[in-house]
Amino acid sequence: MRMSKSLVALLLILVVNTHPAVAVDIPTDFSFTGSGYGHGVGMSQMGARSMAISGSSAPQILQYFYKDVVIEPVDDSKILRVNIGHLLTNTKISTGTDGSVVQLFEGDISDKSDVVPLGVFSSKASLNLTVSGASVIPGISVGKKVTSFAKGRSFTIRWSGTRYLTGVDALISVTHNAATKKYRYGQIQVRAVKDPVLGYRLELTNSVRLADEYLWGISEMPSFWPIEALKAQVIASRSYALSKAGIYRSRCDCELYGEISDQMFLGYAKEIEKKYGVIWKETVLQSAGLVMTQEGRPISAYFSSSSGGKTELALNAWGSAKPFTQIVDDPGSLDRALNPRFVTWSRTLAQSIIATAFLMPDVVSLEIVSRNESGTVGQIRATSSTGAQFTIRGETFRSRTKIPSAYFDLVGVQN
């Protein structure tokens, strides 16, 4: 008997429906093991420490980690504009130094000396700055009394001390995001800057001399480490800062961020570290003006805490070649006595973190596609529950997920 086409179609539907689709298992998390901390490009700080302990000088350390560089004196008397508060809605500025005076000026007055301040306050008051639309709104508080000022796009804050009376230099305290830092030098600017996502926010900058005031506040290496390692760090930090000096970034109203995206600028707290702050300050002075150059220009001397045993190229990490970076052995990073936390490490990350790193709704599997000569992950690929795939650099993955380094393996996966 011949079946009608409609009956055949019905039977096919019934057959298909007896085999329901298999649900895709979406992992709740992914696990990793690795070595090193940071991007691995340029000087390994743990490697510099190891070399200094073994008797290497600062120039020997630097010329080992950076390729074809000359260490020479360069004019570093420039004023740097350092961001000390990014994407803020408010900030508070005060001084706890008796006898000191803080002045508020309208606009960004640069180094002008003949400008009349809008307001003046002492250690009994504080300056509160908030953002409203495209403007900054300042107000000086003394107890419950608040003196308000007309809003503006930017303001400048200066302070002066009374060392001849108290023996102490005036310090300014800056509080935002539940943290307070102290600054001794230069002046502070605050400006309303438009962020493409968040709208207008406050950008806070500290203008300081690169040669001493800025470098004294750099907190990128413990001050109790060997002197030659500290000297290497000073020269690397000075070189990096000079390579950025004069290049204005409108997004932060600055030349350098005071965070690890450039260099950690701790301000006066670095200078007054118990026992060792004076050593860091003296090391800066001892290496005055020394800079790493290539073809006569300061290099952007990248550095990181430690590697997985070999340093990395800028090309591999970020896709942009820098001729002064190279891959060299870094045994100091694998010394458990020096680097106990990051000779090996393990991390487990939630599904949401992994999916966000790849800009995907979910991730069901990960695959290391390639490795670089340094041992870092070159590319890593994610597959979603729909079968879609996306590949990113290992360093991009590290940055987005906040794992310690790109020197990593996938746990439970054959790499």
C-alpha positions as a Markdown table, in Angstrom:
| # | Residue | x | y | z |
|---|---|---|---|---|
| 1 | Met | 0.0 | 0.0 | 0.0 |
| 2 | Arg | 1.4 | 3.4 | -0.9 |
| 3 | Met | 1.3 | 6.0 | 1.8 |
| 4 | Ser | 0.3 | 9.6 | 1.1 |
| 5 | Lys | 2.9 | 12.3 | 1.3 |
| 6 | Ser | 1.2 | 13.8 | 4.3 |
| 7 | Leu | 1.3 | 10.5 | 6.2 |
| 8 | Val | 5.0 | 10.1 | 5.4 |
| 9 | Ala | 5.7 | 13.6 | 6.7 |
| 10 | Leu | 3.8 | 12.9 | 9.9 |
| 11 | Leu | 5.8 | 9.7 | 10.5 |
| 12 | Leu | 9.1 | 11.6 | 10.0 |
| 13 | Ile | 8.0 | 14.2 | 12.5 |
| 14 | Leu | 7.2 | 11.5 | 15.1 |
| 15 | Val | 10.6 | 9.7 | 14.5 |
| 16 | Val | 12.5 | 13.0 | 14.9 |
| 17 | Asn | 10.6 | 13.8 | 18.1 |
| 18 | Thr | 11.6 | 10.5 | 19.7 |
| 19 | His | 15.2 | 11.8 | 19.7 |
| 20 | Pro | 15.2 | 15.0 | 21.8 |
| 21 | Ala | 18.1 | 17.4 | 21.4 |
| 22 | Val | 21.0 | 16.8 | 23.7 |
| 23 | Ala | 21.5 | 19.7 | 26.2 |
| 24 | Val | 24.9 | 21.3 | 26.1 |
| 25 | Asp | 26.7 | 21.2 | 29.5 |
| 26 | Ile | 27.8 | 24.7 | 30.4 |
| 27 | Pro | 30.6 | 24.6 | 33.0 |
| 28 | Thr | 30.2 | 26.7 | 36.1 |
| 29 | Asp | 33.9 | 27.5 | 36.2 |
| 30 | Phe | 37.3 | 26.9 | 34.6 |
| 31 | Ser | 40.6 | 26.2 | 36.4 |
| 32 | Phe | 44.1 | 27.3 | 35.5 |
| 33 | Thr | 47.7 | 26.8 | 36.7 |
| 34 | Gly | 50.6 | 29.0 | 35.8 |
| 35 | Ser | 53.8 | 30.9 | 36.7 |
| 36 | Gly | 54.8 | 34.5 | 37.0 |
| 37 | Tyr | 53.0 | 37.7 | 37.7 |
| 38 | Gly | 52.4 | 40.4 | 35.1 |
| 39 | His | 52.8 | 40.8 | 31.4 |
| 40 | Gly | 56.5 | 39.7 | 31.4 |
| 41 | Val | 57.7 | 42.4 | 28.9 |
| 42 | Gly | 60.9 | 44.2 | 29.6 |
| 43 | Met | 62.6 | 44.0 | 33.0 |
| 44 | Ser | 61.5 | 41.3 | 35.4 |
| 45 | Gln | 61.7 | 42.9 | 38.8 |
| 46 | Met | 62.2 | 39.5 | 40.5 |
| 47 | Gly | 64.9 | 38.8 | 38.0 |
| 48 | Ala | 66.5 | 42.2 | 38.7 |
| 49 | Arg | 66.5 | 41.4 | 42.4 |
| 50 | Ser | 68.1 | 38.0 | 41.8 |
| 51 | Met | 70.8 | 39.5 | 39.5 |
| 52 | Ala | 71.6 | 42.2 | 42.1 |
| 53 | Ile | 72.0 | 39.6 | 44.8 |
| 54 | Ser | 74.4 | 37.8 | 42.6 |
| 55 | Gly | 76.5 | 41.0 | 42.2 |
| 56 | Ser | 75.2 | 42.5 | 38.9 |
| 57 | Ser | 75.2 | 46.3 | 38.6 |
| 58 | Ala | 72.1 | 48.3 | 37.5 |
| 59 | Pro | 73.5 | 48.9 | 34.0 |
| 60 | Gln | 74.2 | 45.1 | 33.6 |
| 61 | Ile | 70.7 | 44.3 | 34.8 |
| 62 | Leu | 69.1 | 46.8 | 32.4 |
| 63 | Gln | 71.2 | 45.8 | 29.4 |
| 64 | Tyr | 70.3 | 42.2 | 30.0 |
| 65 | Phe | 66.6 | 42.7 | 29.9 |
| 66 | Tyr | 66.4 | 45.5 | 27.3 |
| 67 | Lys | 67.9 | 45.1 | 23.8 |
| 68 | Asp | 70.4 | 47.5 | 22.3 |
| 69 | Val | 69.9 | 50.4 | 24.7 |
| 70 | Val | 72.3 | 53.1 | 25.8 |
| 71 | Ile | 72.2 | 54.4 | 29.4 |
| 72 | Glu | 73.0 | 58.1 | 29.4 |
| 73 | Pro | 72.1 | 61.3 | 31.2 |
| 74 | Val | 69.1 | 63.1 | 29.8 |
| 75 | Asp | 67.3 | 66.4 | 30.9 |
| 76 | Asp | 64.5 | 65.2 | 33.2 |
| 77 | Ser | 63.6 | 68.6 | 34.6 |
| 78 | Lys | 60.1 | 68.5 | 33.0 |
| 79 | Ile | 56.9 | 69.0 | 34.9 |
| 80 | Leu | 54.6 | 65.9 | 34.6 |
| 81 | Arg | 50.9 | 65.9 | 34.9 |
| 82 | Val | 50.0 | 62.7 | 36.8 |
| 83 | Asn | 46.5 | 61.4 | 37.2 |
| 84 | Ile | 45.7 | 60.6 | 40.8 |
| 85 | Gly | 41.9 | 60.3 | 40.5 |
| 86 | His | 40.1 | 58.8 | 37.5 |
| 87 | Leu | 36.4 | 58.8 | 36.7 |
| 88 | Leu | 35.4 | 60.3 | 40.0 |
| 89 | Thr | 32.0 | 61.7 | 41.0 |
| 90 | Asn | 33.5 | 63.5 | 44.0 |
| 91 | Thr | 36.6 | 64.0 | 46.0 |
| 92 | Lys | 37.7 | 65.7 | 49.2 |
| 93 | Ile | 40.9 | 67.7 | 49.8 |
| 94 | Ser | 42.2 | 68.8 | 53.2 |
| 95 | Thr | 45.4 | 69.4 | 55.1 |
| 96 | Gly | 46.2 | 68.1 | 58.6 |
| 97 | Thr | 49.4 | 70.3 | 58.8 |
| 98 | Asp | 49.0 | 73.0 | 61.4 |
| 99 | Gly | 49.7 | 76.4 | 60.0 |
| 100 | Ser | 49.4 | 75.4 | 56.4 |
| 101 | Val | 47.3 | 77.2 | 53.9 |
| 102 | Val | 45.3 | 75.8 | 50.9 |
| 103 | Gln | 44.2 | 77.9 | 48.0 |
| 104 | Leu | 41.5 | 77.3 | 45.4 |
| 105 | Phe | 41.8 | 78.9 | 42.0 |
| 106 | Glu | 39.4 | 79.0 | 39.1 |
| 107 | Gly | 40.7 | 77.3 | 35.9 |
| 108 | Asp | 43.9 | 75.5 | 35.2 |
| 109 | Ile | 46.4 | 78.2 | 36.0 |
| 110 | Ser | 49.6 | 76.3 | 35.1 |
| 111 | Asp | 52.6 | 78.0 | 36.8 |
| 112 | Lys | 51.1 | 81.5 | 37.0 |
| 113 | Ser | 52.0 | 83.3 | 40.2 |
| 114 | Asp | 49.8 | 86.5 | 39.9 |
| 115 | Val | 46.4 | 84.8 | 40.1 |
| 116 | Val | 44.0 | 85.7 | 43.0 |
| 117 | Pro | 42.5 | 82.6 | 44.7 |
| 118 | Leu | 38.7 | 82.1 | 44.9 |
| 119 | Gly | 39.0 | 80.8 | 48.4 |
| 120 | Val | 41.6 | 80.0 | 51.1 |
| 121 | Phe | 41.3 | 77.5 | 54.0 |
| 122 | Ser | 43.5 | 75.9 | 56.7 |
| 123 | Ser | 43.7 | 72.6 | 58.6 |
| 124 | Lys | 40.3 | 73.1 | 60.2 |
| 125 | Ala | 38.5 | 73.0 | 56.8 |
| 126 | Ser | 38.1 | 70.8 | 53.7 |
| 127 | Leu | 37.4 | 71.3 | 50.0 |
| 128 | Asn | 34.7 | 69.2 | 48.5 |
| 129 | Leu | 34.5 | 68.8 | 44.8 |
| 130 | Thr | 31.6 | 67.2 | 42.9 |
| 131 | Val | 30.7 | 66.8 | 39.3 |
| 132 | Ser | 27.4 | 68.1 | 37.9 |
| 133 | Gly | 26.9 | 67.8 | 34.2 |
| 134 | Ala | 29.9 | 69.3 | 32.5 |
| 135 | Ser | 31.0 | 71.3 | 35.5 |
| 136 | Val | 32.9 | 70.9 | 38.8 |
| 137 | Ile | 31.2 | 72.3 | 41.9 |
| 138 | Pro | 33.5 | 73.3 | 44.7 |
| 139 | Gly | 32.6 | 74.0 | 48.3 |
| 140 | Ile | 34.7 | 74.7 | 51.4 |
| 141 | Ser | 33.5 | 73.2 | 54.7 |
| 142 | Val | 34.4 | 74.4 | 58.2 |
| 143 | Gly | 32.4 | 72.3 | 60.6 |
| 144 | Lys | 28.8 | 72.7 | 59.5 |
| 145 | Lys | 29.4 | 75.9 | 57.6 |
| 146 | Val | 29.8 | 75.5 | 53.8 |
| 147 | Thr | 31.0 | 78.2 | 51.5 |
| 148 | Ser | 29.9 | 77.5 | 47.9 |
| 149 | Phe | 31.6 | 78.8 | 44.8 |
| 150 | Ala | 30.4 | 79.2 | 41.2 |
| 151 | Lys | 30.7 | 76.0 | 39.2 |
| 152 | Gly | 33.4 | 75.8 | 36.5 |
| 153 | Arg | 35.0 | 73.3 | 34.1 |
| 154 | Ser | 38.3 | 73.2 | 36.0 |
| 155 | Phe | 40.0 | 74.4 | 39.2 |
| 156 | Thr | 43.6 | 74.4 | 40.6 |
| 157 | Ile | 44.6 | 73.7 | 44.2 |
| 158 | Arg | 47.8 | 74.9 | 45.8 |
| 159 | Trp | 49.1 | 74.6 | 49.3 |
| 160 | Ser | 52.0 | 76.0 | 51.4 |
| 161 | Gly | 53.6 | 75.0 | 54.6 |
| 162 | Thr | 55.3 | 76.6 | 57.6 |
| 163 | Arg | 58.5 | 74.5 | 58.0 |
| 164 | Tyr | 60.2 | 77.4 | 59.7 |
| 165 | Leu | 57.6 | 77.3 | 62.5 |
| 166 | Thr | 56.8 | 73.6 | 62.8 |
| 167 | Gly | 59.7 | 71.8 | 61.1 |
| 168 | Val | 57.2 | 70.0 | 58.9 |
| 169 | Asp | 56.3 | 70.5 | 55.3 |
| 170 | Ala | 52.6 | 71.0 | 54.4 |
| 171 | Leu | 50.9 | 67.9 | 53.2 |
| 172 | Ile | 47.6 | 67.7 | 51.3 |
| 173 | Ser | 45.2 | 64.8 | 51.8 |
| 174 | Val | 43.1 | 63.6 | 48.9 |
| 175 | Thr | 40.2 | 61.3 | 49.6 |
| 176 | His | 38.0 | 59.4 | 47.2 |
| 177 | Asn | 36.7 | 55.9 | 46.7 |
| 178 | Ala | 37.1 | 55.3 | 50.5 |
| 179 | Ala | 40.9 | 55.8 | 50.3 |
| 180 | Thr | 43.1 | 58.7 | 51.3 |
| 181 | Lys | 46.6 | 59.5 | 49.9 |
| 182 | Lys | 48.9 | 62.3 | 50.9 |
| 183 | Tyr | 50.9 | 64.6 | 48.5 |
| 184 | Arg | 53.6 | 67.1 | 49.3 |
| 185 | Tyr | 54.7 | 68.6 | 46.0 |
| 186 | Gly | 53.4 | 70.6 | 43.1 |
| 187 | Gln | 49.8 | 71.5 | 42.6 |
| 188 | Ile | 46.5 | 69.6 | 41.9 |
| 189 | Gln | 44.1 | 70.2 | 39.1 |
| 190 | Val | 40.5 | 69.0 | 38.9 |
| 191 | Arg | 38.6 | 69.0 | 35.6 |
| 192 | Ala | 35.2 | 67.6 | 34.4 |
| 193 | Val | 36.0 | 65.3 | 31.5 |
| 194 | Lys | 33.4 | 63.4 | 29.4 |
| 195 | Asp | 33.6 | 59.6 | 29.4 |
| 196 | Pro | 31.9 | 57.9 | 26.4 |
| 197 | Val | 30.1 | 55.5 | 28.7 |
| 198 | Leu | 29.7 | 57.2 | 32.1 |
| 199 | Gly | 29.3 | 60.8 | 31.0 |
| 200 | Tyr | 31.1 | 63.6 | 32.8 |
| 201 | Arg | 33.4 | 62.6 | 35.6 |
| 202 | Leu | 36.2 | 64.3 | 37.6 |
| 203 | Glu | 39.8 | 63.8 | 36.6 |
| 204 | Leu | 42.3 | 64.7 | 39.3 |
| 205 | Thr | 45.9 | 65.4 | 38.5 |
| 206 | Asn | 49.1 | 66.3 | 40.4 |
| 207 | Ser | 51.7 | 68.4 | 38.5 |
| 208 | Val | 55.2 | 67.5 | 39.8 |
| 209 | Arg | 58.8 | 67.6 | 38.7 |
| 210 | Leu | 59.8 | 64.4 | 37.0 |
| 211 | Ala | 63.4 | 64.4 | 38.3 |
| 212 | Asp | 62.6 | 64.1 | 41.9 |
| 213 | Glu | 59.0 | 64.8 | 43.1 |
| 214 | Tyr | 57.5 | 62.2 | 40.7 |
| 215 | Leu | 60.2 | 59.6 | 41.1 |
| 216 | Trp | 60.3 | 59.9 | 44.9 |
| 217 | Gly | 56.6 | 58.8 | 44.9 |
| 218 | Ile | 57.0 | 55.8 | 42.5 |
| 219 | Ser | 56.1 | 52.6 | 44.3 |
| 220 | Glu | 57.0 | 49.8 | 42.0 |
| 221 | Met | 59.7 | 47.9 | 44.0 |
| 222 | Pro | 60.1 | 47.3 | 47.7 |
| 223 | Ser | 62.7 | 49.8 | 49.0 |
| 224 | Phe | 64.5 | 47.2 | 51.1 |
| 225 | Trp | 65.6 | 45.3 | 48.0 |
| 226 | Pro | 69.3 | 45.4 | 46.9 |
| 227 | Ile | 70.5 | 48.9 | 45.9 |
| 228 | Glu | 71.5 | 47.9 | 42.3 |
| 229 | Ala | 68.0 | 46.5 | 41.7 |
| 230 | Leu | 66.5 | 49.8 | 43.0 |
| 231 | Lys | 68.8 | 51.8 | 40.7 |
| 232 | Ala | 67.6 | 49.7 | 37.8 |
| 233 | Gln | 64.0 | 50.4 | 38.7 |
| 234 | Val | 64.7 | 54.2 | 39.0 |
| 235 | Ile | 66.3 | 54.3 | 35.6 |
| 236 | Ala | 63.5 | 52.2 | 34.0 |
| 237 | Ser | 60.8 | 54.4 | 35.7 |
| 238 | Arg | 62.5 | 57.6 | 34.6 |
| 239 | Ser | 62.9 | 56.3 | 31.0 |
| 240 | Tyr | 59.2 | 55.2 | 30.9 |
| 241 | Ala | 58.0 | 58.6 | 32.2 |
| 242 | Leu | 60.2 | 60.6 | 29.8 |
| 243 | Ser | 58.8 | 58.5 | 26.9 |
| 244 | Lys | 55.3 | 59.7 | 27.9 |
| 245 | Ala | 56.2 | 63.3 | 28.9 |
| 246 | Gly | 54.6 | 65.9 | 26.6 |
| 247 | Ile | 51.9 | 63.5 | 25.2 |
| 248 | Tyr | 48.6 | 64.8 | 26.6 |
| 249 | Arg | 45.8 | 62.4 | 27.1 |
| 250 | Ser | 42.5 | 64.2 | 27.2 |
| 251 | Arg | 40.6 | 61.2 | 28.7 |
| 252 | Cys | 42.6 | 61.5 | 32.0 |
| 253 | Asp | 43.7 | 65.1 | 31.6 |
| 254 | Cys | 47.2 | 63.8 | 32.1 |
| 255 | Glu | 50.4 | 62.5 | 30.7 |
| 256 | Leu | 50.6 | 59.5 | 32.9 |
| 257 | Tyr | 48.2 | 57.6 | 35.1 |
| 258 | Gly | 49.4 | 57.2 | 38.7 |
| 259 | Glu | 48.3 | 53.5 | 38.6 |
| 260 | Ile | 49.7 | 50.3 | 37.2 |
| 261 | Ser | 48.4 | 51.1 | 33.7 |
| 262 | Asp | 51.5 | 53.3 | 33.7 |
| 263 | Gln | 53.4 | 53.4 | 37.0 |
| 264 | Met | 52.2 | 53.2 | 40.6 |
| 265 | Phe | 52.5 | 56.7 | 42.0 |
| 266 | Leu | 52.0 | 56.5 | 45.8 |
| 267 | Gly | 53.0 | 60.1 | 46.5 |
| 268 | Tyr | 54.5 | 61.1 | 49.9 |
| 269 | Ala | 53.8 | 57.7 | 51.5 |
| 270 | Lys | 56.6 | 56.1 | 49.5 |
| 271 | Glu | 59.1 | 58.7 | 50.7 |
| 272 | Ile | 58.3 | 58.2 | 54.3 |
| 273 | Glu | 58.3 | 54.4 | 54.5 |
| 274 | Lys | 59.7 | 53.3 | 57.8 |
| 275 | Lys | 63.4 | 52.8 | 57.6 |
| 276 | Tyr | 63.5 | 52.3 | 53.9 |
| 277 | Gly | 61.8 | 55.4 | 52.4 |
| 278 | Val | 65.0 | 57.4 | 52.7 |
| 279 | Ile | 66.9 | 54.7 | 50.8 |
| 280 | Trp | 64.5 | 54.9 | 47.8 |
| 281 | Lys | 64.8 | 58.7 | 47.8 |
| 282 | Glu | 68.6 | 58.6 | 48.0 |
| 283 | Thr | 68.7 | 56.0 | 45.1 |
| 284 | Val | 66.7 | 58.4 | 42.9 |
| 285 | Leu | 69.2 | 61.2 | 43.6 |
| 286 | Gln | 72.2 | 58.9 | 43.0 |
| 287 | Ser | 71.0 | 58.0 | 39.5 |
| 288 | Ala | 70.0 | 61.5 | 38.6 |
| 289 | Gly | 69.2 | 62.0 | 34.9 |
| 290 | Leu | 70.2 | 58.4 | 33.8 |
| 291 | Val | 67.8 | 57.2 | 31.1 |
| 292 | Met | 67.7 | 54.2 | 28.7 |
| 293 | Thr | 67.6 | 55.5 | 25.1 |
| 294 | Gln | 67.5 | 53.9 | 21.7 |
| 295 | Glu | 68.4 | 56.0 | 18.7 |
| 296 | Gly | 68.6 | 59.0 | 21.0 |
| 297 | Arg | 65.1 | 58.7 | 22.4 |
| 298 | Pro | 64.0 | 57.5 | 25.9 |
| 299 | Ile | 62.4 | 54.1 | 25.6 |
| 300 | Ser | 59.0 | 53.2 | 27.2 |
| 301 | Ala | 60.8 | 50.8 | 29.5 |
| 302 | Tyr | 58.1 | 48.2 | 30.4 |
| 303 | Phe | 58.6 | 46.1 | 33.4 |
| 304 | Ser | 56.6 | 43.5 | 35.4 |
| 305 | Ser | 56.9 | 41.6 | 38.7 |
| 306 | Ser | 58.0 | 38.2 | 37.3 |
| 307 | Ser | 57.8 | 35.9 | 34.4 |
| 308 | Gly | 57.3 | 32.2 | 33.8 |
| 309 | Gly | 61.1 | 31.7 | 33.3 |
| 310 | Lys | 61.5 | 33.8 | 30.1 |
| 311 | Thr | 60.6 | 37.4 | 29.4 |
| 312 | Glu | 58.2 | 38.3 | 26.6 |
| 313 | Leu | 58.2 | 40.5 | 23.5 |
| 314 | Ala | 55.9 | 43.5 | 23.2 |
| 315 | Leu | 54.8 | 42.1 | 19.9 |
| 316 | Asn | 53.5 | 38.9 | 21.4 |
| 317 | Ala | 51.8 | 40.6 | 24.3 |
| 318 | Trp | 50.1 | 43.5 | 22.6 |
| 319 | Gly | 50.7 | 43.1 | 18.9 |
| 320 | Ser | 53.0 | 46.1 | 18.6 |
| 321 | Ala | 56.7 | 45.5 | 18.1 |
| 322 | Lys | 59.2 | 47.4 | 20.3 |
| 323 | Pro | 62.8 | 46.9 | 19.3 |
| 324 | Phe | 64.1 | 47.2 | 22.8 |
| 325 | Thr | 62.1 | 44.2 | 24.1 |
| 326 | Gln | 63.5 | 40.7 | 23.9 |
| 327 | Ile | 63.0 | 37.1 | 25.2 |
| 328 | Val | 65.7 | 36.2 | 27.7 |
| 329 | Asp | 66.0 | 33.6 | 30.4 |
| 330 | Asp | 64.7 | 34.8 | 33.8 |
| 331 | Pro | 65.7 | 32.2 | 36.4 |
| 332 | Gly | 65.1 | 34.6 | 39.3 |
| 333 | Ser | 61.4 | 34.5 | 38.7 |
| 334 | Leu | 61.5 | 30.7 | 39.3 |
| 335 | Asp | 63.4 | 31.0 | 42.6 |
| 336 | Arg | 61.0 | 29.9 | 45.3 |
| 337 | Ala | 63.0 | 31.7 | 48.0 |
| 338 | Leu | 62.5 | 35.0 | 46.1 |
| 339 | Asn | 59.2 | 34.5 | 44.5 |
| 340 | Pro | 57.2 | 32.0 | 46.6 |
| 341 | Arg | 53.7 | 33.2 | 45.6 |
| 342 | Phe | 54.2 | 33.1 | 41.8 |
| 343 | Val | 56.7 | 30.4 | 40.9 |
| 344 | Thr | 53.5 | 28.4 | 40.5 |
| 345 | Trp | 49.9 | 29.6 | 41.0 |
| 346 | Ser | 46.4 | 28.3 | 40.5 |
| 347 | Arg | 43.1 | 30.0 | 39.9 |
| 348 | Thr | 39.5 | 29.0 | 39.3 |
| 349 | Leu | 37.3 | 31.5 | 37.5 |
| 350 | Ala | 33.5 | 31.6 | 37.2 |
| 351 | Gln | 31.7 | 31.1 | 33.9 |
| 352 | Ser | 30.6 | 34.7 | 33.9 |
| 353 | Ile | 34.2 | 36.0 | 34.0 |
| 354 | Ile | 35.3 | 33.8 | 31.2 |
| 355 | Ala | 32.3 | 34.6 | 29.0 |
| 356 | Thr | 32.9 | 38.3 | 29.6 |
| 357 | Ala | 36.5 | 38.0 | 28.6 |
| 358 | Phe | 35.5 | 36.6 | 25.2 |
| 359 | Leu | 32.4 | 38.9 | 24.9 |
| 360 | Met | 30.2 | 35.8 | 24.5 |
| 361 | Pro | 26.9 | 34.8 | 26.3 |
| 362 | Asp | 28.5 | 31.6 | 27.6 |
| 363 | Val | 31.6 | 29.4 | 27.1 |
| 364 | Val | 31.5 | 25.6 | 27.1 |
| 365 | Ser | 35.1 | 25.0 | 26.3 |
| 366 | Leu | 38.6 | 26.6 | 26.0 |
| 367 | Glu | 41.5 | 25.7 | 23.8 |
| 368 | Ile | 45.0 | 27.0 | 23.8 |
| 369 | Val | 45.6 | 27.5 | 20.1 |
| 370 | Ser | 49.3 | 28.6 | 20.2 |
| 371 | Arg | 52.2 | 29.4 | 22.5 |
| 372 | Asn | 55.0 | 32.0 | 22.1 |
| 373 | Glu | 58.7 | 31.2 | 22.4 |
| 374 | Ser | 58.6 | 32.8 | 25.9 |
| 375 | Gly | 56.1 | 30.1 | 27.1 |
| 376 | Thr | 53.1 | 32.5 | 27.2 |
| 377 | Val | 49.8 | 31.6 | 25.6 |
| 378 | Gly | 49.8 | 33.2 | 22.2 |
| 379 | Gln | 46.1 | 32.7 | 21.4 |
| 380 | Ile | 43.3 | 31.1 | 23.3 |
| 381 | Arg | 39.9 | 30.1 | 21.8 |
| 382 | Ala | 36.5 | 29.8 | 23.4 |
| 383 | Thr | 33.5 | 27.9 | 22.1 |
| 384 | Ser | 30.0 | 28.8 | 23.1 |
| 385 | Ser | 26.9 | 26.6 | 23.6 |
| 386 | Thr | 25.8 | 27.6 | 20.1 |
| 387 | Gly | 29.1 | 26.4 | 18.5 |
| 388 | Ala | 30.3 | 30.0 | 18.0 |
| 389 | Gln | 34.0 | 30.5 | 18.5 |
| 390 | Phe | 36.2 | 33.5 | 19.4 |
| 391 | Thr | 39.9 | 33.8 | 19.7 |
| 392 | Ile | 41.9 | 36.4 | 21.7 |
| 393 | Arg | 45.6 | 36.9 | 22.7 |
| 394 | Gly | 46.8 | 35.2 | 25.9 |
| 395 | Glu | 47.8 | 38.6 | 27.3 |
| 396 | Thr | 44.4 | 40.0 | 26.5 |
| 397 | Phe | 42.8 | 37.1 | 28.3 |
| 398 | Arg | 45.1 | 37.7 | 31.3 |
| 399 | Ser | 44.2 | 41.4 | 31.4 |
| 400 | Arg | 40.4 | 40.7 | 31.2 |
| 401 | Thr | 40.3 | 37.9 | 33.7 |
| 402 | Lys | 42.9 | 39.3 | 36.1 |
| 403 | Ile | 44.8 | 36.0 | 36.3 |
| 404 | Pro | 48.4 | 36.5 | 37.4 |
| 405 | Ser | 50.1 | 36.0 | 34.0 |
| 406 | Ala | 49.8 | 34.6 | 30.4 |
| 407 | Tyr | 52.2 | 31.8 | 31.4 |
| 408 | Phe | 49.4 | 29.4 | 32.1 |
| 409 | Asp | 47.8 | 26.0 | 31.3 |
| 410 | Leu | 44.2 | 24.8 | 31.4 |
| 411 | Val | 43.5 | 22.3 | 34.1 |
| 412 | Gly | 41.9 | 19.1 | 32.9 |
| 413 | Val | 42.6 | 20.0 | 29.2 |
| 414 | Gln | 45.3 | 18.5 | 27.0 |
| 415 | Asn | 47.3 | 21.6 | 25.8 |
